[in-house]
């Protein structure tokens, strides 16, 4: 978070809360699927240098 200068805009708890709202769904015989992701979450992933999971769809 320091490298991405996120502490200027967010607390650690705010970032964790933002990612905590991403839901995942598990169906027997299928891979785990993640729910929709917001533009804010996409921005946080990018700023932290993390690739957005491919199963996430933009809201």
N, C-alpha and C positions, 0 to 999 in steps of 0.2 A: 504494500500500500504506500510505503514511503517513496519507492522508486517511481510509482505512477502518480505521485503527488495527490493521492486521494484524500489524505488527511486534511487538505485544504478545504475540501467540500463535504466530507463525510466522516463520521465517527466509525470505529470498528463495528459497533453494534448496528449502525444503520446499514452498513454493507452486508453484514450477516443477515439482518432482517430482510433485506431486499432479495437475497438469494434463497432464503428460507421459504419464500412464497412460491417458488417453483415446485409444482407437483410432479410426482412420478406415478405411473400406473403399471401394474404387473398383471398380465393375463397368462393363465396356464398355457405352456407350450410356446410362448412368445417372449421376445426380448423385452426388457423394461423400457417403457416409453415415458418421455418427459412431457409435461404439459406446455402450454404456451409461455413465451418469454416476452417481456416488455422491452421497449426501446431503451429504457433506463438500464435494465439488466444487460442488454447487449453492449451498451456503452461501458458498463463496469467491467464486463468480460474483456473487452478490447483494451481498455486502459490498464488492466492488470496483465495483459499479454497472454490471456487464456483464450483458446479457440472455443467458440460457442458450440455446445453439443449439437450434432447434426439432427437429432430427433426433436429438437426444439423448434417450434414454429412461432414466428413473430406475431404478436397480438395487434 
